[in-house]
Amino acid sequence: MAEILSAAGVKSGSLYYFFKSKEALLLAVLDRYVELLQPAVIEPAFARTRDPIGRIFAVLDGYRRMLLETGFKQGCPIGNLALEMSDKSEAVREKIALNFDNWTGAVRQCLLDADDALAADVDRDRLATFVLTVMEGAVMVARIRRSIAPYEQAIAILRTYFERIASTTCTLDK
């Protein structure tokens, strides 16, 4: 809290005027992440390609770039909070889940937009969750190793998986 107060240049009384507790502040931060997902993460990645599957990998490339740009000091802020805070408060856990739901929702929409690029029997909901799981795990391991190699390996395997579940009438962009 002292770091937040110092960075904001305010006294604790001012902070607690707007946020009645530390939890209220955290919930406001999580609400802000919900608002920022599309403009800060999804839209920049989607602007790089029109291919729906390519868009998923563009989002993943954004996380790769962030790891490199921060020297592995920053990961997914929601993933970080999930590990540290999800069992401390039901309201916080629900907001973290909402953030993950919105992320997987964007990926799910790409999978739906891919239409016949994927085999008809592919469960788009489960695959969207799998993509999130791969990304979060890969970010965590890359940060621990201070190396992009684990992230790149995980994403390469994910790409191979996508190639294997592609319909026989389609080739996926690389």
C-alpha positions as CSV (number, residue, x, y, z in Angstrom):
1,M,0.0,0.0,0.0
2,A,2.9,2.4,0.8
3,E,4.2,2.0,-2.8
4,I,0.7,2.7,-4.2
5,L,0.3,5.8,-2.0
6,S,3.8,7.0,-2.9
7,A,3.3,6.5,-6.7
8,A,-0.1,8.3,-6.5
9,G,1.3,11.1,-4.4
10,V,-1.5,10.9,-1.9
11,K,-1.9,10.2,1.8
12,S,-3.7,7.1,3.0
13,G,-6.7,9.1,4.1
14,S,-7.3,10.2,0.5
15,L,-7.0,6.6,-0.7
16,Y,-9.4,5.3,1.9
17,Y,-11.9,8.1,1.0
18,F,-12.3,6.5,-2.4
19,F,-11.6,2.9,-1.4
20,K,-12.9,1.7,1.9
21,S,-10.5,-1.2,2.1
22,K,-7.6,-2.8,0.3
23,E,-10.0,-5.3,-1.1
24,A,-12.2,-2.5,-2.6
25,L,-9.0,-1.1,-4.3
26,L,-8.2,-4.6,-5.7
27,L,-11.7,-5.0,-7.0
28,A,-11.5,-1.7,-8.7
29,V,-8.2,-2.7,-10.3
30,L,-9.7,-5.9,-11.5
31,D,-12.7,-4.0,-12.9
32,R,-10.2,-1.8,-14.8
33,Y,-8.5,-4.9,-16.2
34,V,-11.8,-6.1,-17.5
35,E,-12.2,-2.7,-19.3
36,L,-8.7,-2.8,-20.7
37,L,-8.6,-6.3,-22.1
38,Q,-10.1,-5.4,-25.5
39,P,-8.2,-2.1,-26.1
40,A,-4.9,-3.1,-24.6
41,V,-4.5,-6.8,-25.4
42,I,-7.1,-8.0,-27.9
43,E,-7.5,-5.1,-30.4
44,P,-3.7,-4.5,-31.0
45,A,-3.2,-8.2,-31.6
46,F,-6.3,-8.5,-33.9
47,A,-5.1,-5.5,-35.9
48,R,-2.1,-7.5,-37.1
49,T,-4.1,-10.2,-38.9
50,R,-7.6,-11.0,-40.1
51,D,-7.1,-14.8,-39.8
52,P,-9.0,-16.0,-36.7
53,I,-6.5,-18.6,-35.7
54,G,-3.7,-16.1,-36.5
55,R,-5.3,-13.7,-34.1
56,I,-5.0,-16.1,-31.3
57,F,-1.3,-16.5,-31.9
58,A,-1.0,-12.7,-32.3
59,V,-2.4,-12.4,-28.7
60,L,0.1,-15.0,-27.5
61,D,2.9,-13.1,-29.3
62,G,1.9,-10.0,-27.4
63,Y,2.6,-11.8,-24.1
64,R,5.9,-13.1,-25.6
65,R,6.8,-9.5,-26.4
66,M,5.9,-8.3,-22.9
67,L,8.0,-10.9,-21.3
68,L,11.0,-9.9,-23.4
69,E,10.4,-6.1,-23.0
70,T,10.2,-6.4,-19.2
71,G,13.1,-8.8,-18.8
72,F,10.7,-11.4,-17.5
73,K,9.7,-9.2,-14.6
74,Q,6.0,-8.9,-15.7
75,G,3.7,-11.7,-16.5
76,C,0.0,-11.7,-16.9
77,P,-1.3,-9.5,-14.1
78,I,-4.5,-11.5,-13.7
79,G,-2.5,-14.8,-13.5
80,N,-0.3,-13.2,-10.9
81,L,-3.3,-12.2,-8.8
82,A,-5.0,-15.5,-9.3
83,L,-2.0,-17.3,-7.7
84,E,-1.8,-14.8,-4.8
85,M,-5.3,-13.6,-4.0
86,S,-8.0,-16.0,-5.3
87,D,-8.4,-17.8,-2.0
88,K,-8.4,-14.7,0.1
89,S,-11.8,-13.3,-1.0
90,E,-14.7,-14.7,-2.9
91,A,-15.4,-11.3,-4.6
92,V,-11.7,-11.1,-5.7
93,R,-11.9,-14.7,-7.0
94,E,-15.0,-13.9,-9.0
95,K,-13.4,-10.8,-10.6
96,I,-10.3,-12.8,-11.5
97,A,-12.6,-15.5,-13.0
98,L,-14.4,-12.8,-15.0
99,N,-11.1,-11.5,-16.4
100,F,-10.2,-15.1,-17.4
101,D,-13.7,-15.6,-18.9
102,N,-13.4,-12.5,-21.0
103,W,-9.9,-13.6,-22.2
104,T,-11.2,-17.0,-23.2
105,G,-14.3,-15.4,-24.7
106,A,-12.1,-13.5,-27.1
107,V,-10.3,-16.7,-28.0
108,R,-13.5,-18.6,-28.3
109,Q,-14.8,-16.0,-30.7
110,C,-11.7,-16.5,-32.9
111,L,-12.3,-20.2,-32.8
112,L,-16.0,-19.7,-33.9
113,D,-14.9,-17.3,-36.6
114,A,-12.4,-19.9,-37.9
115,D,-15.6,-21.8,-38.9
116,D,-14.4,-24.7,-41.1
117,A,-10.6,-24.2,-40.4
118,L,-11.0,-26.6,-37.4
119,A,-12.5,-30.0,-37.5
120,A,-16.3,-29.9,-36.7
121,D,-15.9,-32.0,-33.6
122,V,-13.5,-29.6,-31.9
123,D,-15.1,-28.2,-28.7
124,R,-14.4,-24.4,-29.0
125,D,-15.1,-23.7,-25.4
126,R,-12.7,-26.3,-24.0
127,L,-10.1,-25.3,-26.6
128,A,-10.3,-21.6,-25.5
129,T,-9.7,-22.7,-21.9
130,F,-6.8,-24.8,-23.1
131,V,-5.2,-21.9,-24.9
132,L,-5.5,-19.7,-21.7
133,T,-4.0,-22.5,-19.6
134,V,-1.0,-23.0,-22.0
135,M,-0.4,-19.2,-22.1
136,E,-0.6,-18.7,-18.3
137,G,1.7,-21.7,-17.6
138,A,4.2,-20.7,-20.3
139,V,4.3,-17.1,-18.9
140,M,5.0,-18.4,-15.4
141,V,7.7,-20.8,-16.4
142,A,9.4,-18.2,-18.7
143,R,9.5,-15.8,-15.8
144,I,10.9,-18.3,-13.4
145,R,13.6,-19.4,-15.9
146,R,14.2,-15.8,-17.1
147,S,14.1,-17.3,-20.6
148,I,11.8,-17.1,-23.5
149,A,12.5,-20.7,-24.5
150,P,9.8,-22.3,-22.3
151,Y,7.2,-19.9,-23.7
152,E,8.2,-20.5,-27.3
153,Q,8.2,-24.2,-26.8
154,A,4.7,-24.2,-25.3
155,I,3.4,-22.0,-28.0
156,A,5.1,-24.2,-30.7
157,I,3.4,-27.3,-29.3
158,L,0.1,-25.4,-29.2
159,R,0.5,-24.5,-32.8
160,T,1.2,-28.2,-33.7
161,Y,-1.9,-29.1,-31.8
162,F,-3.9,-26.6,-33.9
163,E,-2.4,-28.1,-37.1
164,R,-3.5,-31.5,-36.0
165,I,-7.1,-30.5,-35.3
166,A,-7.4,-28.4,-38.5
167,S,-10.0,-29.6,-40.9
168,T,-8.6,-31.5,-43.9
169,T,-9.9,-28.7,-46.2
170,C,-7.9,-26.0,-44.6
171,T,-4.3,-25.0,-43.8
172,L,-3.5,-22.7,-40.9
173,D,-1.5,-19.5,-41.4
174,K,1.9,-19.6,-39.6
